[in-house]
Amino acid sequence: MERISEYGRLAASEKRLRDLLVLGLAGDANAYEVFLRELSTHLRAFFRKRLAQLSTEAEDLVQETLLAVHNQRHTYDVDQPLTSWVHAIAKYKLIDMLRRRSHREALTDSLDDLGDFFSADEDAAEARRDLDKLLDQLPDRQRLPIIHMKLGGLSVAATAQITGMSESAVKVGVHRGLKALAAKVREDT
């Protein structure tokens, strides 16, 4: 139950940030400023969770990612989830930083030691990555309804509104998506 409410909160946050960015892209400077400020809070948590031992690097990554988001804002497709787009940028910035650090340190650490950089809650993170990999294999018309309804706890009507799909398309997407996920899990086992 707690996990469902967390996904609902994340879905609401996704919608708010997306709406602010869309307003900003349309020329609303105040909305864009609020978007960047709220996005920086999310990015700070994203990087600190992954860089528990390197908190000073986290703030630099927040600034680099905000700059990249700003410079690439014209590439954002408003029909796609904002967090996927932002997280892709953030992950590239994180990988770049880790590469720069490894070059500065002349690769003296083994790859096994990189685990020390990341937070201790790796089991939950690994499960989430596995789920994300499975969901990424689905088309948006199946993946998005599952994320919003089954993981986020939103209603069919709310999911339809967020995704721009009809309510019947949302129901069909969930049904077909879950069926496809079950088949993929059976294949892997």
C-alpha positions in Angstrom: 0.0 0.0 0.0 2.8 2.4 0.9 4.6 1.6 -2.4 1.4 2.4 -4.4 1.0 5.8 -2.7 4.7 6.4 -3.5 4.0 5.8 -7.1 1.0 8.1 -7.0 3.1 10.8 -5.5 5.7 10.3 -8.2 3.1 10.4 -10.9 1.7 13.7 -9.5 5.3 15.1 -9.4 5.9 14.0 -13.0 2.7 15.8 -14.1 3.5 18.9 -12.2 7.1 19.1 -13.6 5.9 18.3 -17.1 3.2 21.0 -16.9 5.7 23.6 -15.7 8.1 22.7 -18.5 5.4 22.9 -21.1 4.4 26.3 -19.8 8.1 27.4 -19.8 8.5 26.2 -23.4 5.5 28.3 -24.3 7.3 31.4 -22.9 6.2 31.5 -19.3 9.4 32.5 -17.6 8.0 32.1 -14.1 6.8 28.6 -14.7 10.2 27.7 -16.2 12.0 29.1 -13.1 9.8 27.0 -10.8 10.4 24.0 -13.0 14.2 24.4 -12.7 14.0 25.0 -9.0 11.7 21.9 -8.3 13.7 19.8 -10.8 16.9 20.6 -8.9 15.4 19.2 -5.7 14.6 16.0 -7.5 18.0 15.8 -9.1 19.8 16.5 -5.8 18.0 13.5 -4.2 18.7 11.4 -7.3 22.4 12.0 -7.2 22.8 11.9 -3.4 21.1 8.5 -3.3 23.6 7.2 -5.9 26.7 9.1 -4.6 26.5 8.7 -0.8 30.3 8.9 -0.5 30.7 11.8 -2.9 28.1 14.5 -1.8 30.2 17.3 -3.2 30.1 15.8 -6.6 26.3 15.5 -6.4 25.8 19.3 -6.4 28.1 19.7 -9.4 26.1 17.0 -11.2 22.8 18.8 -10.3 24.1 22.0 -11.9 25.5 20.2 -15.0 22.2 18.3 -15.5 20.1 21.5 -15.1 22.3 23.2 -17.7 22.0 20.2 -20.1 18.2 20.1 -19.6 18.1 23.9 -20.3 20.3 23.5 -23.4 18.3 20.5 -24.7 14.8 21.6 -23.7 13.9 22.0 -27.4 14.4 18.2 -27.8 11.8 17.2 -25.2 8.8 15.5 -26.7 5.8 16.7 -24.7 4.0 13.4 -25.5 6.7 11.4 -23.6 7.3 11.1 -19.8 9.5 13.9 -18.6 11.2 11.8 -15.9 12.5 9.4 -18.5 14.0 12.2 -20.5 15.5 13.9 -17.5 16.8 10.7 -16.0 18.6 9.8 -19.2 20.4 13.2 -19.1 21.2 12.7 -15.4 22.5 9.2 -15.9 24.8 10.4 -18.7 26.1 13.2 -16.5 26.7 10.6 -13.7 28.6 8.3 -16.0 30.7 11.1 -17.4 31.6 12.1 -13.8 32.6 8.6 -12.9 34.7 8.3 -16.0 36.4 11.6 -15.2 37.1 10.5 -11.7 38.5 7.2 -12.8 40.8 8.9 -15.3 42.0 11.3 -12.6 42.7 8.5 -10.3 44.5 6.6 -13.1 42.2 3.6 -12.7 43.8 2.5 -9.4 40.5 1.1 -8.1 39.0 -2.1 -9.4 35.5 -2.1 -10.9 34.4 -4.1 -7.8 35.2 -1.1 -5.6 32.7 1.1 -7.5 30.0 -0.3 -5.4 31.3 1.8 -2.5 30.1 4.9 -4.3 26.5 3.8 -4.3 24.0 3.7 -1.5 23.5 0.6 0.6 19.9 0.0 -0.6 21.1 -1.9 -3.6 18.5 -4.7 -3.4 15.6 -2.3 -3.8 17.5 -0.4 -6.5 18.3 -3.7 -8.4 14.6 -4.8 -8.2 13.6 -1.4 -9.5 16.1 -1.6 -12.4 14.8 -5.1 -13.3 11.3 -3.8 -13.3 12.3 -0.8 -15.4 14.1 -3.1 -17.9 11.0 -5.2 -18.2 8.7 -2.1 -18.6 11.1 -0.5 -21.1 10.5 -3.5 -23.4 6.8 -2.6 -23.7 5.4 0.0 -26.0 4.3 3.3 -24.4 0.6 2.4 -24.8 1.1 -0.6 -22.4 4.0 0.7 -20.3 2.5 4.1 -19.3 -0.9 2.7 -18.1 0.9 0.1 -16.0 3.2 2.7 -14.4 0.4 5.1 -13.6 -2.3 2.6 -12.6 -0.6 -0.5 -11.2 2.5 1.1 -9.8 1.2 4.6 -9.2 -2.3 3.7 -7.9 -4.0 6.2 -10.2 -7.5 5.6 -11.6 -8.3 4.8 -15.2 -9.6 8.3 -15.7 -6.5 10.0 -14.2 -4.2 7.7 -16.2 -6.1 8.5 -19.4 -5.8 12.2 -18.7 -2.0 12.0 -18.0 -1.2 9.8 -21.0 -3.7 11.3 -23.4 -5.2 7.9 -24.1 -8.9 7.0 -23.9 -10.1 5.1 -20.8 -10.7 2.0 -22.8 -7.2 2.2 -24.4 -5.8 2.5 -20.9 -7.6 -0.7 -19.7 -6.5 -2.6 -22.8 -3.0 -1.3 -22.4 -2.8 -2.6 -18.8 -4.3 -5.9 -19.7 -2.0 -6.5 -22.7 1.0 -5.1 -20.9 0.6 -7.3 -17.9 0.1 -10.3 -20.2 3.3 -9.4 -22.1 5.3 -8.9 -18.9 4.2 -12.3 -17.6 5.3 -13.9 -20.8 8.7 -12.2 -20.6 9.2 -13.3 -17.0 8.3 -16.9 -18.0 10.8 -16.7 -20.9 13.6 -15.6 -18.5 13.0 -18.3 -16.0 
